[in-house]
Amino acid sequence: MTQTQFTIRAYEDKDQDDLIALYQLAFPHDPPWNDPSDMIACKKAIDAEGLLVGLHQGKVMASVMAGYDGHRGWINCLAVHPDHRGQDFGAAMIDAAIDLMTDRGAVKVNLQIRGDNTSLKRYYERLGFETEDRISMGLLTRRGKSFQNP
């Protein structure tokens, strides 16, 4: 893949409509507390540089959220337009997120996927991620509890 075909940069406000549309295509069954416009606004408020977009022919075709907690990095919301899957856009986004977090000092990078998403699990394994013996737990905050759990 050449640089002219696919470029990665930090999110800019002009990307909002395209990124929302991408999230809606990539995550059609997300719960209501994962509203794309809310996720984008929250990420921008905390760490705008950690929201990366991948452009193909000038259009947002991929995105990832990279976070750093002071020790570990976290990858969230890797999205690739369905028409461009299998073209290494996702792998390029993951590499860019890992580079960003490594530059910030992360010694390890974590991600979570839904347990029934076996195809995504295989994809991340091909990128070098391993399943760890961990228990992932979650709690809806006061903000999240205003939504109905699907």
C-alpha positions in Angstrom: 0.0 0.0 0.0 1.4 3.4 -1.0 1.1 6.6 1.0 -1.1 8.1 -1.7 -3.6 5.3 -1.4 -4.1 5.4 2.4 -3.0 8.1 4.9 -3.5 8.2 8.6 -3.8 11.4 10.7 -5.5 12.7 13.8 -9.2 13.4 13.6 -10.3 16.9 12.5 -13.7 18.4 13.0 -14.4 18.3 9.3 -14.3 14.5 9.6 -17.3 14.2 11.9 -20.0 13.4 9.4 -17.9 10.8 7.6 -16.7 9.2 10.9 -20.3 9.0 12.2 -21.3 7.3 9.0 -18.4 4.9 9.2 -19.2 3.9 12.8 -22.8 3.3 11.8 -21.7 1.0 9.1 -19.0 -0.8 11.1 -21.0 -1.1 14.4 -24.6 -1.5 13.4 -25.6 -3.3 16.6 -23.8 -1.1 19.1 -25.7 -0.3 22.3 -27.2 3.2 22.5 -24.5 4.5 24.9 -22.0 4.0 22.0 -23.6 6.8 20.0 -21.0 7.9 17.5 -21.4 11.6 18.0 -21.1 11.2 21.8 -18.0 8.9 21.5 -16.3 11.4 19.2 -17.0 14.4 21.5 -15.9 12.5 24.6 -12.6 11.3 23.0 -11.9 14.9 21.6 -12.4 16.3 25.1 -10.0 13.9 26.7 -7.4 13.1 24.1 -8.1 14.4 20.6 -4.7 13.2 19.3 -5.8 9.6 20.1 -8.6 9.6 17.6 -7.1 8.6 14.3 -8.7 8.5 10.9 -7.5 6.6 7.8 -8.2 8.3 4.5 -8.5 6.6 1.1 -8.8 9.0 -1.8 -9.6 11.8 0.6 -12.5 10.0 2.4 -12.5 8.6 5.9 -12.5 4.8 5.4 -11.0 3.7 8.7 -10.6 4.9 12.3 -9.3 3.8 15.7 -9.3 5.2 19.2 -6.0 4.9 21.0 -5.8 5.5 24.7 -3.0 5.6 27.3 -3.5 5.3 31.0 0.0 6.1 32.1 1.2 2.5 31.8 -0.8 0.5 29.2 -2.2 1.5 25.9 -5.8 0.7 24.9 -7.2 0.2 21.4 -10.9 0.9 21.0 -13.3 1.2 18.1 -11.2 0.0 15.2 -13.5 0.6 12.2 -12.9 -0.1 8.5 -15.5 0.6 5.9 -17.0 -2.7 4.8 -16.0 -2.0 1.1 -12.3 -1.7 2.1 -11.8 -4.6 4.5 -9.1 -7.0 3.5 -6.9 -4.2 2.2 -4.7 -3.8 5.3 -6.4 -0.6 6.4 -7.1 -2.1 9.8 -3.6 -3.3 10.3 -2.2 0.1 9.3 -4.6 1.8 11.9 -3.5 -0.6 14.6 0.2 0.1 13.8 -0.4 3.8 14.0 -2.3 3.5 17.3 0.5 1.3 18.8 3.2 3.8 17.6 1.3 6.6 19.2 0.9 4.8 22.5 4.5 3.6 22.5 5.7 7.1 21.9 3.6 8.1 25.0 5.3 5.5 27.1 3.0 2.4 27.0 4.8 -0.8 27.8 1.8 -3.0 26.7 -1.3 -2.5 24.5 -4.6 -4.1 25.3 -7.9 -4.4 23.5 -11.2 -6.0 24.1 -13.6 -7.7 21.7 -17.0 -9.3 22.3 -16.7 -12.9 23.2 -18.8 -14.1 20.3 -16.8 -12.2 17.6 -14.5 -15.1 16.6 -13.6 -13.6 13.2 -12.3 -10.4 14.8 -10.4 -12.5 17.4 -8.7 -14.4 14.5 -7.9 -11.0 12.8 -6.2 -9.6 15.9 -4.3 -12.9 16.4 -2.9 -12.5 12.9 -1.7 -9.0 14.0 0.2 -10.5 17.0 -2.3 -10.1 19.8 -2.9 -13.0 22.2 -5.8 -14.0 24.4 -4.9 -13.5 28.0 -6.3 -15.1 31.1 -8.2 -12.1 32.3 -11.8 -11.4 33.4 -13.2 -8.3 31.8 -15.8 -6.6 33.9 -18.0 -3.6 33.2 -20.3 -1.2 35.0 -22.6 1.3 33.4 -21.9 4.7 35.0 -24.7 7.1 35.9 -24.4 8.5 32.4 -24.7 5.0 30.9 -27.6 3.9 33.1 -29.9 6.4 31.3 -29.9 3.9 28.4 -31.7 0.6 28.3 -29.4 -2.4 28.2 -30.1 -4.3 25.0 
